[in-house]
Amino acid sequence: MQSLMYYLSTAAVFAVLAVLLMGLWVMTRGESPNLSQKLMRWRVGLQFAAVVMIVAYVLVRQHM
């Protein structure tokens, strides 16, 4: 369980990084402001999920 949560939280952090970089890329190129806003909203949601997973991982690790 502990290793699964470790890999899930790591994947969530990399997902946040990927969406952040895509949003920045779209924003700096000046393409679609709507797409940039949508990607930044996705980033916020993914960031929340990543923080929840990291906290859950820490809690599980402390109780083992």
CHARMM-style PDB file with segment names, atoms N, HN, CA, C and O in Angstrom:
ATOM      1  N   MET     1       0.823  -1.192   0.000  1.00  0.00      PROA
ATOM      2  CA  MET     1       0.000   0.000   0.000  1.00  0.00      PROA
ATOM      3  C   MET     1       0.864   1.252   0.000  1.00  0.00      PROA
ATOM      4  O   MET     1       0.577   2.229  -0.692  1.00  0.00      PROA
ATOM      5  N   GLN     2       1.923   1.201   0.787  1.00  0.00      PROA
ATOM      6  HN  GLN     2       2.157   0.407   1.349  1.00  0.00      PROA
ATOM      7  CA  GLN     2       2.799   2.363   0.912  1.00  0.00      PROA
ATOM      8  C   GLN     2       3.482   2.685  -0.414  1.00  0.00      PROA
ATOM      9  O   GLN     2       3.563   3.852  -0.797  1.00  0.00      PROA
ATOM     10  N   SER     3       3.973   1.673  -1.113  1.00  0.00      PROA
ATOM     11  HN  SER     3       3.908   0.725  -0.802  1.00  0.00      PROA
ATOM     12  CA  SER     3       4.667   1.940  -2.375  1.00  0.00      PROA
ATOM     13  C   SER     3       3.685   2.401  -3.455  1.00  0.00      PROA
ATOM     14  O   SER     3       4.040   3.220  -4.303  1.00  0.00      PROA
ATOM     15  N   LEU     4       2.449   1.881  -3.428  1.00  0.00      PROA
ATOM     16  HN  LEU     4       2.160   1.216  -2.739  1.00  0.00      PROA
ATOM     17  CA  LEU     4       1.442   2.326  -4.391  1.00  0.00      PROA
ATOM     18  C   LEU     4       1.138   3.806  -4.193  1.00  0.00      PROA
ATOM     19  O   LEU     4       1.048   4.559  -5.162  1.00  0.00      PROA
ATOM     20  N   MET     5       0.981   4.220  -2.945  1.00  0.00      PROA
ATOM     21  HN  MET     5       1.054   3.608  -2.158  1.00  0.00      PROA
ATOM     22  CA  MET     5       0.702   5.629  -2.669  1.00  0.00      PROA
ATOM     23  C   MET     5       1.889   6.508  -3.041  1.00  0.00      PROA
ATOM     24  O   MET     5       1.709   7.640  -3.489  1.00  0.00      PROA
ATOM     25  N   TYR     6       3.099   5.993  -2.857  1.00  0.00      PROA
ATOM     26  HN  TYR     6       3.245   5.073  -2.493  1.00  0.00      PROA
ATOM     27  CA  TYR     6       4.290   6.752  -3.254  1.00  0.00      PROA
ATOM     28  C   TYR     6       4.285   7.001  -4.756  1.00  0.00      PROA
ATOM     29  O   TYR     6       4.530   8.121  -5.204  1.00  0.00      PROA
ATOM     30  N   TYR     7       4.006   5.963  -5.530  1.00  0.00      PROA
ATOM     31  HN  TYR     7       3.806   5.053  -5.166  1.00  0.00      PROA
ATOM     32  CA  TYR     7       4.018   6.110  -6.984  1.00  0.00      PROA
ATOM     33  C   TYR     7       2.859   6.978  -7.473  1.00  0.00      PROA
ATOM     34  O   TYR     7       3.021   7.745  -8.422  1.00  0.00      PROA
ATOM     35  N   LEU     8       1.703   6.867  -6.841  1.00  0.00      PROA
ATOM     36  HN  LEU     8       1.571   6.245  -6.070  1.00  0.00      PROA
ATOM     37  CA  LEU     8       0.573   7.710  -7.226  1.00  0.00      PROA
ATOM     38  C   LEU     8       0.840   9.176  -6.930  1.00  0.00      PROA
ATOM     39  O   LEU     8       0.518  10.042  -7.743  1.00  0.00      PROA
ATOM     40  N   SER     9       1.424   9.459  -5.776  1.00  0.00      PROA
ATOM     41  HN  SER     9       1.685   8.756  -5.116  1.00  0.00      PROA
ATOM     42  CA  SER     9       1.716  10.861  -5.450  1.00  0.00      PROA
ATOM     43  C   SER     9       2.808  11.423  -6.361  1.00  0.00      PROA
ATOM     44  O   SER     9       2.760  12.595  -6.734  1.00  0.00      PROA
ATOM     45  N   THR    10       3.775  10.606  -6.716  1.00  0.00      PROA
ATOM     46  HN  THR    10       3.813   9.654  -6.413  1.00  0.00      PROA
ATOM     47  CA  THR    10       4.819  11.041  -7.641  1.00  0.00      PROA
ATOM     48  C   THR    10       4.230  11.323  -9.028  1.00  0.00      PROA
ATOM     49  O   THR    10       4.578  12.313  -9.672  1.00  0.00      PROA
ATOM     50  N   ALA    11       3.341  10.447  -9.473  1.00  0.00      PROA
ATOM     51  HN  ALA    11       3.058   9.643  -8.950  1.00  0.00      PROA
ATOM     52  CA  ALA    11       2.690  10.654 -10.768  1.00  0.00      PROA
ATOM     53  C   ALA    11       1.837  11.917 -10.749  1.00  0.00      PROA
ATOM     54  O   ALA    11       1.781  12.638 -11.745  1.00  0.00      PROA
ATOM     55  N   ALA    12       1.177  12.191  -9.634  1.00  0.00      PROA
ATOM     56  HN  ALA    12       1.223  11.605  -8.825  1.00  0.00      PROA
ATOM     57  CA  ALA    12       0.356  13.394  -9.522  1.00  0.00      PROA
ATOM     58  C   ALA    12       1.218  14.648  -9.602  1.00  0.00      PROA
ATOM     59  O   ALA    12       0.824  15.630 -10.231  1.00  0.00      PROA
ATOM     60  N   VAL    13       2.381  14.623  -8.976  1.00  0.00      PROA
ATOM     61  HN  VAL    13       2.701  13.825  -8.466  1.00  0.00      PROA
ATOM     62  CA  VAL    13       3.280  15.781  -9.030  1.00  0.00      PROA
ATOM     63  C   VAL    13       3.762  16.011 -10.458  1.00  0.00      PROA
ATOM     64  O   VAL    13       3.828  17.152 -10.914  1.00  0.00      PROA
ATOM     65  N   PHE    14       4.097  14.942 -11.159  1.00  0.00      PROA
ATOM     66  HN  PHE    14       4.044  14.015 -10.789  1.00  0.00      PROA
ATOM     67  CA  PHE    14       4.539  15.100 -12.544  1.00  0.00      PROA
ATOM     68  C   PHE    14       3.396  15.544 -13.454  1.00  0.00      PROA
ATOM     69  O   PHE    14       3.628  16.258 -14.430  1.00  0.00      PROA
ATOM     70  N   ALA    15       2.163  15.131 -13.147  1.00  0.00      PROA
ATOM     71  HN  ALA    15       1.974  14.551 -12.354  1.00  0.00      PROA
ATOM     72  CA  ALA    15       1.009  15.600 -13.917  1.00  0.00      PROA
ATOM     73  C   ALA    15       0.826  17.101 -13.730  1.00  0.00      PROA
ATOM     74  O   ALA    15       0.530  17.818 -14.686  1.00  0.00      PROA
ATOM     75  N   VAL    16       1.001  17.575 -12.503  1.00  0.00      PROA
ATOM     76  HN  VAL    16       1.241  16.992 -11.727  1.00  0.00      PROA
ATOM     77  CA  VAL    16       0.908  19.019 -12.239  1.00  0.00      PROA
ATOM     78  C   VAL    16       1.989  19.756 -13.024  1.00  0.00      PROA
ATOM     79  O   VAL    16       1.719  20.792 -13.631  1.00  0.00      PROA
ATOM     80  N   LEU    17       3.193  19.235 -13.014  1.00  0.00      PROA
ATOM     81  HN  LEU    17       3.413  18.393 -12.521  1.00  0.00      PROA
ATOM     82  CA  LEU    17       4.285  19.866 -13.750  1.00  0.00      PROA
ATOM     83  C   LEU    17       3.987  19.919 -15.243  1.00  0.00      PROA
ATOM     84  O   LEU    17       4.223  20.940 -15.889  1.00  0.00      PROA
ATOM     85  N   ALA    18       3.468  18.822 -15.795  1.00  0.00      PROA
ATOM     86  HN  ALA    18       3.276  17.992 -15.270  1.00  0.00      PROA
ATOM     87  CA  ALA    18       3.177  18.772 -17.229  1.00  0.00      PROA
ATOM     88  C   ALA    18       2.101  19.796 -17.606  1.00  0.00      PROA
ATOM     89  O   ALA    18       2.243  20.505 -18.602  1.00  0.00      PROA
ATOM     90  N   VAL    19       1.033  19.875 -16.816  1.00  0.00      PROA
ATOM     91  HN  VAL    19       0.918  19.299 -16.007  1.00  0.00      PROA
ATOM     92  CA  VAL    19      -0.040  20.822 -17.127  1.00  0.00      PROA
ATOM     93  C   VAL    19       0.452  22.254 -16.941  1.00  0.00      PROA
ATOM     94  O   VAL    19       0.085  23.140 -17.713  1.00  0.00      PROA
ATOM     95  N   LEU    20       1.278  22.487 -15.926  1.00  0.00      PROA
ATOM     96  HN  LEU    20       1.577  21.767 -15.299  1.00  0.00      PROA
ATOM     97  CA  LEU    20       1.841  23.820 -15.716  1.00  0.00      PROA
ATOM     98  C   LEU    20       2.674  24.252 -16.913  1.00  0.00      PROA
ATOM     99  O   LEU    20       2.532  25.375 -17.397  1.00  0.00      PROA
ATOM    100  N   LEU    21       3.536  23.372 -17.391  1.00  0.00      PROA
ATOM    101  HN  LEU    21       3.651  22.460 -16.998  1.00  0.00      PROA
ATOM    102  CA  LEU    21       4.381  23.711 -18.529  1.00  0.00      PROA
ATOM    103  C   LEU    21       3.561  23.923 -19.806  1.00  0.00      PROA
ATOM    104  O   LEU    21       3.857  24.817 -20.598  1.00  0.00      PROA
ATOM    105  N   MET    22       2.532  23.096 -19.999  1.00  0.00      PROA
ATOM    106  HN  MET    22       2.291  22.369 -19.355  1.00  0.00      PROA
ATOM    107  CA  MET    22       1.674  23.289 -21.184  1.00  0.00      PROA
ATOM    108  C   MET    22       0.942  24.624 -21.099  1.00  0.00      PROA
ATOM    109  O   MET    22       0.830  25.332 -22.100  1.00  0.00      PROA
ATOM    110  N   GLY    23       0.442  24.975 -19.912  1.00  0.00      PROA
ATOM    111  HN  GLY    23       0.533  24.400 -19.099  1.00  0.00      PROA
ATOM    112  CA  GLY    23      -0.251  26.247 -19.744  1.00  0.00      PROA
ATOM    113  C   GLY    23       0.662  27.432 -19.971  1.00  0.00      PROA
ATOM    114  O   GLY    23       0.277  28.411 -20.610  1.00  0.00      PROA
ATOM    115  N   LEU    24       1.867  27.341 -19.450  1.00  0.00      PROA
ATOM    116  HN  LEU    24       2.180  26.546 -18.931  1.00  0.00      PROA
ATOM    117  CA  LEU    24       2.834  28.414 -19.671  1.00  0.00      PROA
ATOM    118  C   LEU    24       3.215  28.539 -21.136  1.00  0.00      PROA
ATOM    119  O   LEU    24       3.377  29.644 -21.652  1.00  0.00      PROA
ATOM    120  N   TRP    25       3.355  27.401 -21.800  1.00  0.00      PROA
ATOM    121  HN  TRP    25       3.223  26.503 -21.381  1.00  0.00      PROA
ATOM    122  CA  TRP    25       3.704  27.404 -23.222  1.00  0.00      PROA
ATOM    123  C   TRP    25       2.619  28.097 -24.042  1.00  0.00      PROA
ATOM    124  O   TRP    25       2.914  28.933 -24.897  1.00  0.00      PROA
ATOM    125  N   VAL    26       1.369  27.745 -23.778  1.00  0.00      PROA
ATOM    126  HN  VAL    26       1.129  27.066 -23.084  1.00  0.00      PROA
ATOM    127  CA  VAL    26       0.256  28.355 -24.515  1.00  0.00      PROA
ATOM    128  C   VAL    26       0.177  29.845 -24.198  1.00  0.00      PROA
ATOM    129  O   VAL    26      -0.069  30.656 -25.091  1.00  0.00      PROA
ATOM    130  N   MET    27       0.383  30.213 -22.925  1.00  0.00      PROA
ATOM    131  HN  MET    27       0.582  29.555 -22.200  1.00  0.00      PROA
ATOM    132  CA  MET    27       0.281  31.612 -22.523  1.00  0.00      PROA
ATOM    133  C   MET    27       1.389  32.461 -23.149  1.00  0.00      PROA
ATOM    134  O   MET    27       1.125  33.573 -23.607  1.00  0.00      PROA
ATOM    135  N   THR    28       2.624  31.953 -23.175  1.00  0.00      PROA
ATOM    136  HN  THR    28       2.839  31.050 -22.804  1.00  0.00      PROA
ATOM    137  CA  THR    28       3.725  32.738 -23.723  1.00  0.00      PROA
ATOM    138  C   THR    28       3.634  32.880 -25.244  1.00  0.00      PROA
ATOM    139  O   THR    28       4.092  33.874 -25.805  1.00  0.00      PROA
ATOM    140  N   ARG    29       3.052  31.900 -25.897  1.00  0.00      PROA
ATOM    141  HN  ARG    29       2.679  31.092 -25.441  1.00  0.00      PROA
ATOM    142  CA  ARG    29       2.897  31.993 -27.350  1.00  0.00      PROA
ATOM    143  C   ARG    29       1.731  32.902 -27.731  1.00  0.00      PROA
ATOM    144  O   ARG    29       1.601  33.293 -28.891  1.00  0.00      PROA
ATOM    145  N   GLY    30       0.894  33.235 -26.772  1.00  0.00      PROA
ATOM    146  HN  GLY    30       0.999  32.918 -25.829  1.00  0.00      PROA
ATOM    147  CA  GLY    30      -0.216  34.129 -27.034  1.00  0.00      PROA
ATOM    148  C   GLY    30      -1.303  33.514 -27.886  1.00  0.00      PROA
ATOM    149  O   GLY    30      -2.029  34.226 -28.580  1.00  0.00      PROA
ATOM    150  N   GLU    31      -1.423  32.202 -27.842  1.00  0.00      PROA
ATOM    151  HN  GLU    31      -0.834  31.623 -27.279  1.00  0.00      PROA
ATOM    152  CA  GLU    31      -2.422  31.530 -28.681  1.00  0.00      PROA
ATOM    153  C   GLU    31      -3.820  31.761 -28.109  1.00  0.00      PROA
ATOM    154  O   GLU    31      -4.355  32.863 -28.234  1.00  0.00      PROA
ATOM    155  N   SER    32      -4.398  30.791 -27.512  1.00  0.00      PROA
ATOM    156  HN  SER    32      -3.964  29.896 -27.411  1.00  0.00      PROA
ATOM    157  CA  SER    32      -5.773  30.882 -27.026  1.00  0.00      PROA
ATOM    158  C   SER    32      -5.784  31.189 -25.538  1.00  0.00      PROA
ATOM    159  O   SER    32      -5.353  30.358 -24.738  1.00  0.00      PROA
ATOM    160  N   PRO    33      -6.269  32.365 -25.147  1.00  0.00      PROA
ATOM    161  CA  PRO    33      -6.351  32.665 -23.709  1.00  0.00      PROA
ATOM    162  C   PRO    33      -7.300  31.718 -22.982  1.00  0.00      PROA
ATOM    163  O   PRO    33      -7.092  31.418 -21.806  1.00  0.00      PROA
ATOM    164  N   ASN    34      -8.335  31.248 -23.665  1.00  0.00      PROA
ATOM    165  HN  ASN    34      -8.503  31.492 -24.620  1.00  0.00      PROA
ATOM    166  CA  ASN    34      -9.275  30.307 -23.034  1.00  0.00      PROA
ATOM    167  C   ASN    34      -8.602  28.987 -22.716  1.00  0.00      PROA
ATOM    168  O   ASN    34      -8.833  28.410 -21.653  1.00  0.00      PROA
ATOM    169  N   LEU    35      -7.771  28.503 -23.628  1.00  0.00      PROA
ATOM    170  HN  LEU    35      -7.583  28.971 -24.491  1.00  0.00      PROA
ATOM    171  CA  LEU    35      -7.054  27.253 -23.386  1.00  0.00      PROA
ATOM    172  C   LEU    35      -6.065  27.411 -22.243  1.00  0.00      PROA
ATOM    173  O   LEU    35      -5.917  26.508 -21.419  1.00  0.00      PROA
ATOM    174  N   SER    36      -5.397  28.539 -22.188  1.00  0.00      PROA
ATOM    175  HN  SER    36      -5.517  29.272 -22.858  1.00  0.00      PROA
ATOM    176  CA  SER    36      -4.457  28.798 -21.103  1.00  0.00      PROA
ATOM    177  C   SER    36      -5.179  28.807 -19.760  1.00  0.00      PROA
ATOM    178  O   SER    36      -4.688  28.229 -18.791  1.00  0.00      PROA
ATOM    179  N   GLN    37      -6.333  29.454 -19.694  1.00  0.00      PROA
ATOM    180  HN  GLN    37      -6.732  29.924 -20.481  1.00  0.00      PROA
ATOM    181  CA  GLN    37      -7.115  29.489 -18.455  1.00  0.00      PROA
ATOM    182  C   GLN    37      -7.601  28.095 -18.072  1.00  0.00      PROA
ATOM    183  O   GLN    37      -7.600  27.735 -16.895  1.00  0.00      PROA
ATOM    184  N   LYS    38      -8.015  27.318 -19.061  1.00  0.00      PROA
ATOM    185  HN  LYS    38      -8.016  27.611 -20.017  1.00  0.00      PROA
ATOM    186  CA  LYS    38      -8.492  25.964 -18.790  1.00  0.00      PROA
ATOM    187  C   LYS    38      -7.363  25.101 -18.239  1.00  0.00      PROA
ATOM    188  O   LYS    38      -7.566  24.324 -17.306  1.00  0.00      PROA
ATOM    189  N   LEU    39      -6.175  25.240 -18.820  1.00  0.00      PROA
ATOM    190  HN  LEU    39      -6.010  25.871 -19.578  1.00  0.00      PROA
ATOM    191  CA  LEU    39      -5.032  24.464 -18.327  1.00  0.00      PROA
ATOM    192  C   LEU    39      -4.639  24.882 -16.914  1.00  0.00      PROA
ATOM    193  O   LEU    39      -4.266  24.036 -16.101  1.00  0.00      PROA
ATOM    194  N   MET    40      -4.716  26.158 -16.617  1.00  0.00      PROA
ATOM    195  HN  MET    40      -5.018  26.845 -17.277  1.00  0.00      PROA
ATOM    196  CA  MET    40      -4.375  26.610 -15.275  1.00  0.00      PROA
ATOM    197  C   MET    40      -5.413  26.135 -14.256  1.00  0.00      PROA
ATOM    198  O   MET    40      -5.068  25.860 -13.107  1.00  0.00      PROA
ATOM    199  N   ARG    41      -6.672  26.039 -14.664  1.00  0.00      PROA
ATOM    200  HN  ARG    41      -6.952  26.263 -15.598  1.00  0.00      PROA
ATOM    201  CA  ARG    41      -7.689  25.472 -13.768  1.00  0.00      PROA
ATOM    202  C   ARG    41      -7.422  23.995 -13.521  1.00  0.00      PROA
ATOM    203  O   ARG    41      -7.572  23.514 -12.398  1.00  0.00      PROA
ATOM    204  N   TRP    42      -7.030  23.279 -14.560  1.00  0.00      PROA
ATOM    205  HN  TRP    42      -6.908  23.670 -15.472  1.00  0.00      PROA
ATOM    206  CA  TRP    42      -6.657  21.865 -14.405  1.00  0.00      PROA
ATOM    207  C   TRP    42      -5.476  21.736 -13.447  1.00  0.00      PROA
ATOM    208  O   TRP    42      -5.423  20.819 -12.627  1.00  0.00      PROA
ATOM    209  N   ARG    43      -4.529  22.671 -13.563  1.00  0.00      PROA
ATOM    210  HN  ARG    43      -4.572  23.416 -14.228  1.00  0.00      PROA
ATOM    211  CA  ARG    43      -3.362  22.637 -12.688  1.00  0.00      PROA
ATOM    212  C   ARG    43      -3.772  22.771 -11.234  1.00  0.00      PROA
ATOM    213  O   ARG    43      -3.266  22.052 -10.373  1.00  0.00      PROA
ATOM    214  N   VAL    44      -4.680  23.684 -10.960  1.00  0.00      PROA
ATOM    215  HN  VAL    44      -5.090  24.269 -11.660  1.00  0.00      PROA
ATOM    216  CA  VAL    44      -5.123  23.887  -9.581  1.00  0.00      PROA
ATOM    217  C   VAL    44      -5.790  22.620  -9.045  1.00  0.00      PROA
ATOM    218  O   VAL    44      -5.531  22.215  -7.911  1.00  0.00      PROA
ATOM    219  N   GLY    45      -6.641  21.998  -9.849  1.00  0.00      PROA
ATOM    220  HN  GLY    45      -6.851  22.327 -10.770  1.00  0.00      PROA
ATOM    221  CA  GLY    45      -7.291  20.758  -9.427  1.00  0.00      PROA
ATOM    222  C   GLY    45      -6.303  19.632  -9.203  1.00  0.00      PROA
ATOM    223  O   GLY    45      -6.397  18.896  -8.221  1.00  0.00      PROA
ATOM    224  N   LEU    46      -5.357  19.503 -10.116  1.00  0.00      PROA
ATOM    225  HN  LEU    46      -5.280  20.101 -10.913  1.00  0.00      PROA
ATOM    226  CA  LEU    46      -4.338  18.465  -9.965  1.00  0.00      PROA
ATOM    227  C   LEU    46      -3.431  18.731  -8.778  1.00  0.00      PROA
ATOM    228  O   LEU    46      -2.989  17.800  -8.104  1.00  0.00      PROA
ATOM    229  N   GLN    47      -3.153  20.008  -8.523  1.00  0.00      PROA
ATOM    230  HN  GLN    47      -3.511  20.764  -9.070  1.00  0.00      PROA
ATOM    231  CA  GLN    47      -2.339  20.357  -7.364  1.00  0.00      PROA
ATOM    232  C   GLN    47      -3.042  19.961  -6.073  1.00  0.00      PROA
ATOM    233  O   GLN    47      -2.415  19.428  -5.157  1.00  0.00      PROA
ATOM    234  N   PHE    48      -4.329  20.217  -6.000  1.00  0.00      PROA
ATOM    235  HN  PHE    48      -4.839  20.650  -6.744  1.00  0.00      PROA
ATOM    236  CA  PHE    48      -5.096  19.819  -4.825  1.00  0.00      PROA
ATOM    237  C   PHE    48      -5.038  18.306  -4.642  1.00  0.00      PROA
ATOM    238  O   PHE    48      -4.800  17.818  -3.537  1.00  0.00      PROA
ATOM    239  N   ALA    49      -5.257  17.565  -5.727  1.00  0.00      PROA
ATOM    240  HN  ALA    49      -5.450  17.960  -6.624  1.00  0.00      PROA
ATOM    241  CA  ALA    49      -5.215  16.103  -5.649  1.00  0.00      PROA
ATOM    242  C   ALA    49      -3.828  15.624  -5.228  1.00  0.00      PROA
ATOM    243  O   ALA    49      -3.711  14.685  -4.440  1.00  0.00      PROA
ATOM    244  N   ALA    50      -2.781  16.259  -5.743  1.00  0.00      PROA
ATOM    245  HN  ALA    50      -2.876  17.021  -6.383  1.00  0.00      PROA
ATOM    246  CA  ALA    50      -1.417  15.858  -5.394  1.00  0.00      PROA
ATOM    247  C   ALA    50      -1.138  16.106  -3.913  1.00  0.00      PROA
ATOM    248  O   ALA    50      -0.521  15.273  -3.248  1.00  0.00      PROA
ATOM    249  N   VAL    51      -1.589  17.241  -3.399  1.00  0.00      PROA
ATOM    250  HN  VAL    51      -2.090  17.917  -3.939  1.00  0.00      PROA
ATOM    251  CA  VAL    51      -1.368  17.542  -1.981  1.00  0.00      PROA
ATOM    252  C   VAL    51      -2.115  16.538  -1.108  1.00  0.00      PROA
ATOM    253  O   VAL    51      -1.577  16.072  -0.104  1.00  0.00      PROA
ATOM    254  N   VAL    52      -3.349  16.203  -1.480  1.00  0.00      PROA
ATOM    255  HN  VAL    52      -3.787  16.581  -2.295  1.00  0.00      PROA
ATOM    256  CA  VAL    52      -4.116  15.218  -0.720  1.00  0.00      PROA
ATOM    257  C   VAL    52      -3.406  13.868  -0.734  1.00  0.00      PROA
ATOM    258  O   VAL    52      -3.322  13.203   0.299  1.00  0.00      PROA
ATOM    259  N   MET    53      -2.897  13.461  -1.889  1.00  0.00      PROA
ATOM    260  HN  MET    53      -2.965  14.001  -2.728  1.00  0.00      PROA
ATOM    261  CA  MET    53      -2.193  12.176  -1.982  1.00  0.00      PROA
ATOM    262  C   MET    53      -0.915  12.176  -1.159  1.00  0.00      PROA
ATOM    263  O   MET    53      -0.593  11.176  -0.517  1.00  0.00      PROA
ATOM    264  N   ILE    54      -0.186  13.280  -1.170  1.00  0.00      PROA
ATOM    265  HN  ILE    54      -0.447  14.092  -1.692  1.00  0.00      PROA
ATOM    266  CA  ILE    54       1.058  13.359  -0.401  1.00  0.00      PROA
ATOM    267  C   ILE    54       0.760  13.294   1.094  1.00  0.00      PROA
ATOM    268  O   ILE    54       1.457  12.603   1.837  1.00  0.00      PROA
ATOM    269  N   VAL    55      -0.265  14.007   1.534  1.00  0.00      PROA
ATOM    270  HN  VAL    55      -0.831  14.569   0.930  1.00  0.00      PROA
ATOM    271  CA  VAL    55      -0.636  13.962   2.948  1.00  0.00      PROA
ATOM    272  C   VAL    55      -1.088  12.554   3.335  1.00  0.00      PROA
ATOM    273  O   VAL    55      -0.721  12.059   4.401  1.00  0.00      PROA
ATOM    274  N   ALA    56      -1.876  11.909   2.483  1.00  0.00      PROA
ATOM    275  HN  ALA    56      -2.174  12.311   1.617  1.00  0.00      PROA
ATOM    276  CA  ALA    56      -2.308  10.539   2.758  1.00  0.00      PROA
ATOM    277  C   ALA    56      -1.109   9.601   2.835  1.00  0.00      PROA
ATOM    278  O   ALA    56      -1.055   8.730   3.704  1.00  0.00      PROA
ATOM    279  N   TYR    57      -0.149   9.773   1.933  1.00  0.00      PROA
ATOM    280  HN  TYR    57      -0.192  10.480   1.227  1.00  0.00      PROA
ATOM    281  CA  TYR    57       1.059   8.945   1.947  1.00  0.00      PROA
ATOM    282  C   TYR    57       1.832   9.118   3.253  1.00  0.00      PROA
ATOM    283  O   TYR    57       2.293   8.141   3.844  1.00  0.00      PROA
ATOM    284  N   VAL    58       1.969  10.362   3.696  1.00  0.00      PROA
ATOM    285  HN  VAL    58       1.594  11.155   3.216  1.00  0.00      PROA
ATOM    286  CA  VAL    58       2.694  10.634   4.945  1.00  0.00      PROA
ATOM    287  C   VAL    58       1.960  10.008   6.123  1.00  0.00      PROA
ATOM    288  O   VAL    58       2.591   9.421   7.003  1.00  0.00      PROA
ATOM    289  N   LEU    59       0.649  10.124   6.150  1.00  0.00      PROA
ATOM    290  HN  LEU    59       0.137  10.600   5.435  1.00  0.00      PROA
ATOM    291  CA  LEU    59      -0.130   9.530   7.243  1.00  0.00      PROA
ATOM    292  C   LEU    59      -0.028   8.019   7.262  1.00  0.00      PROA
ATOM    293  O   LEU    59       0.134   7.418   8.324  1.00  0.00      PROA
ATOM    294  N   VAL    60      -0.120   7.401   6.101  1.00  0.00      PROA
ATOM    295  HN  VAL    60      -0.251   7.889   5.238  1.00  0.00      PROA
ATOM    296  CA  VAL    60       0.005   5.929   6.024  1.00  0.00      PROA
ATOM    297  C   VAL    60       1.395   5.498   6.450  1.00  0.00      PROA
ATOM    298  O   VAL    60       1.557   4.491   7.139  1.00  0.00      PROA
ATOM    299  N   ARG    61       2.398   6.260   6.040  1.00  0.00      PROA
ATOM    300  HN  ARG    61       2.266   7.078   5.480  1.00  0.00      PROA
ATOM    301  CA  ARG    61       3.767   5.907   6.372  1.00  0.00      PROA
ATOM    302  C   ARG    61       4.030   6.035   7.875  1.00  0.00      PROA
ATOM    303  O   ARG    61       4.783   5.239   8.437  1.00  0.00      PROA
ATOM    304  N   GLN    62       3.423   7.018   8.526  1.00  0.00      PROA
ATOM    305  HN  GLN    62       2.811   7.664   8.069  1.00  0.00      PROA
ATOM    306  CA  GLN    62       3.606   7.190   9.958  1.00  0.00      PROA
ATOM    307  C   GLN    62       2.976   6.069  10.751  1.00  0.00      PROA
ATOM    308  O   GLN    62       3.489   5.703  11.808  1.00  0.00      PROA
ATOM    309  N   HSD    63       1.874   5.514  10.271  1.00  0.00      PROA
ATOM    310  HN  HSD    63       1.457   5.811   9.412  1.00  0.00      PROA
ATOM    311  CA  HSD    63       1.161   4.481  11.015  1.00  0.00      PROA
ATOM    312  C   HSD    63       1.702   3.084  10.754  1.00  0.00      PROA
ATOM    313  O   HSD    63       1.187   2.122  11.325  1.00  0.00      PROA
ATOM    314  N   MET    64       2.691   2.939   9.938  1.00  0.00      PROA
ATOM    315  HN  MET    64       3.109   3.720   9.474  1.00  0.00      PROA
ATOM    316  CA  MET    64       3.253   1.616   9.665  1.00  0.00      PROA
ATOM    317  C   MET    64       4.544   1.410  10.399  1.00  0.00      PROA
ATOM    318  OT1 MET    64       5.157   0.349  10.284  1.00  0.00      PROA
TER     319      MET     64
END
